[in-house]
Amino acid sequence: MKQLDINGTTLSVADEGEGHPVLLVHGFPLSHAMWSAQIKALTPAFRMIAPDLRGFGANDAVEGTLSMEQLADDLAAILDALEIDQPITYCGLSMGGYIACDFLRKHADRLQSLILCDTRAGADSEEGIRNRHKLAETVMTHGSEACSRIMLPNLFAENSDAALVKALRSIINVTAPSTIAAALMGMATRPDSTDMLPSIKVPTLIIVGEHDNISTASEMRSMSEAIPNCIFKEIADAGHMAPMEQPSDVNNAIVAFLQSSQC
């Protein structure tokens, strides 16, 4: 892991391989480790860049509100620090997809293609905002273990590998409660990005787990229909964490997309 000075803090970034750069942006409240299978499989052909977002993974905790815009700006600064000036492929899951919307607003010139995994373009409903505030309060009172206990049942398809669930629980449990709360506040205040979907100009791949109950296949199919030059891929026997649950199918979809996009 490289340690980079980024926008007033130090961020840990995995940077492996050569060739077309693929930026992997993890979900909430995880770390770059969720992309381990993608990094291993794709590194021989591509340059795989997987940061721990501000506050997450090996990075120092944060407090207050962690906005999606701040995280998007951090990603652009990471590309600068790595001296990557050619257009990249941005691949984000869940919160990583929320961040992609701000990356598109501010740094669209840095994109050659886009991959959105198990995410949504719409803002939170009023009930969703209340639930994020409630979870933030619970985590600050009872610790990060409360977050993993509440979230994990919704992240995987039934009968998923117990080792995967255990690995994800470990990542969540070591994330600082203040970081979890700050990211929840940031996600709750993110704008609705549905209207920007038709304006996406780069080739786009949408990936969703067949059994994702958070960002459903039908919701993501509707997203794909709103985006010009978009491919939709539903991953069988997967939930919200499709890249971890069915890595071979996800990797094959990503490679085929990158090859078709001439990356």
N, C-alpha and C positions, 0 to 999 in steps of 0.2 A: 504494500500500500504506500502510495506517495502521500506526503504531507504538504499541502499547498496553502499558502497565505491568500485567503479569499475574502474580500469585503469585510475586513476587520476581524476575521477569525481564522482558524486553521482547520481545514477539511481533509479527511482521508479519502483517497481516490485510488481505486484499482485501475490500472492502465496496462493492458496486455495485448500482444499481437501487433500486426502491421496491416496496412491496407485501409480500406474505407472505414472511417470512424463511426462506431455505433455507440450512442450514449444511452445507458440503461439507468432508468430512474425508478427507484423502489417505491413501494406503497407504504402506507401508514399502519402501524408504527414500527417499521421494520428497518432493514439496513441493506447494503449492497449484496449481502450474503444470499438473499432470495434469488439472485440471478446466477448462482454458482453453476447450474447445469448449462445455461446459455453461454457463460464465459468459457467454460471448458470446451463446449462443442464448436463454438464459432471462432475462437481465437486463431485457429490455423488459417482462416480466410479473411478475417476482419480485425480491425483494431477495436477492442472492447473496452469501453470506459464506463466504470460503475462507481460513482461516488456514494459515500455515506452523506446524506443530506444534513444540513445544519441542525445540530442537536442530536442526531441519530448515530447509531453504530459506535464507532470509536471516537466520535467528536464530543466536545464539551456540551453540557446541557444548556438549554436556552429557557428564557422565561417570557411572559407577556403573550403577545400574539405573533405567531410565525406565519406570515402571509405567503400565499402561493407566488405572488410577484417577487418577493425577496428570494425565494428558492429558485425561481426562474433566472433572476439576475445572478445568483450564485453559480448556476450552471453555465451561463455565458462566460462568467469570469474564469471558471475552471477551464473552459476551452481556450481562453486567452492564455492562461498560465501554462497550458500544455502546448502552446503555439500551434493550435489547430485552426487554420484559416480556411480550409475547404469545407463545403457544405457537408453536414452530418446526417445520419439517421437518428432520430430521437425515438426511443422506445420507453414508454412509461406505463406503469400499472397502477390502477386505482388513484391514489393521491398523485402519483407520477403523471397520470393523465390530466388531473386538474392543473398541475403545474405546466403541462404542455400548452394549455390554453393561453397562459400568460407568456410563455416562451414564444408562441405564435404572434401574440400582440406586439411584443417588444423586440424579438430577435428572429423574425421569420426569414431574414436573409441568410441565416446560418443553416437552414434546413434544406436537405435534398429530398428526404422522405420522412414519413411519420408512421409510427406503430403505436396504437392505443390498445392496451390490454385491460379488460375487466374494469371499466371506468364509465363515467358519464359526463355529458356536457352541461346538464342543467344544474342550477344552484340548489341548495338544500331547501326543502319545504320548511314551513314554520315548525312542524313537528320534528323534522330532522335537526333543525337548529337547536331546539329544546333538548333533544337527545344528546347532541354533542356537548352542550353546556352541562348536562347532568353527568355524562361520563367524565368530563374534565373534573368536576367537583368530586366524584367518586374516587378517581385516581389520585387526586391531591390528598384525599383523606385516608385512603386505604392502600395506596401504592400501585405500582405498575402491574402487579399480579392480578388486580381487579380488572384491568383492561384485557389481559389475555383470557381471563375466565369468561368475560362477557363476549369478546369478539370471536374467539376461536370456533365456537359451534357454527358460525356463519361463514367461515372462510373456506371450508373444504367440502367436497362432495362426500356423501355417505361412503363408508368403508375405505376412506383414504388411508394411506400408509401412516401408521401410528408414529413412525420415526419422523415423518414430515411435520406432523402436529407438534411433536415434542421439540423439534428444532425451531419452529416458529414461536412456540411458547417461550423458549429460552431467549430469543431475540427481543421479544416484547418485554419480558421481565427485567432485562438489564437496561432498558431505555428509561431515562430519568422521567419521573412523573411530571416535572415541570415542562419538559419537552413535549410529552404526550398532550398535556393540557394546551400548550401554546399552539401546537399543530391543529388540535380540534377547534380552537378559536379561529385560526386562519382558514380552515376549510369551511367553517360556518359562515364566514363573511365573504367568501369568494363570489364573484358575479356569475350570472347565468351566461353561458357561452354558446347556447344553442344557435343563436342567430349568426354566429361566425362560421358555422360548419360549411355552408355553401361557398364561403370565400377561401377555404383551404385550397391552395394551388399546387401542393406537392403530392406525389403518389402516397396513398395512405392504406395501411393494413389495419383492420380491426379484428382483434382476437378476443373471444369470450368463452368461458367454460359453460358447457351445456347446462350445468346445475348451479350456476351462479345466482344466488338469491339477493345479492346486493346490487349489482349492475347486471340485469337480466339479459339473456340472449335477445329477447324481443326488443328491449330498449336499445341495445347496441346495434341491432340490425337496422333500426330506425335511424340511428346516427350514421351508419354507413350509407344509407340511401340519401342522406342529405349532403354527403361529401362527394364532390366530383372525383373521378379517378380513384375510387376506393374499392378494396377487396375485403370481403367479410369472411371470417373463418371461425366456425364454432368447433370447440374442442370437446370431444366426447369424454364422458366419465371424469369431468373436472368441474370444480366449483370456482370460487373467486380467485384462487391462487393457481390458475391454469399453468403458468410457466414452471411451477414446482411440482404440480400433480401429474402432469403429462408432458414432461420436458421434450421427449422425442418429437411428439406431434407439433408442439409449439416451435421447436427449433427448425423442423422441416418447413413449417409455414413461413418463418422469418427468412430462412435461406432462399426459398423460392421467390419470396417477395423482393428481397434485395437483388437477386439475380435478374428478375424481370424489370426492376427499376434501374438496372445497369450501374449498381453500386460497386 
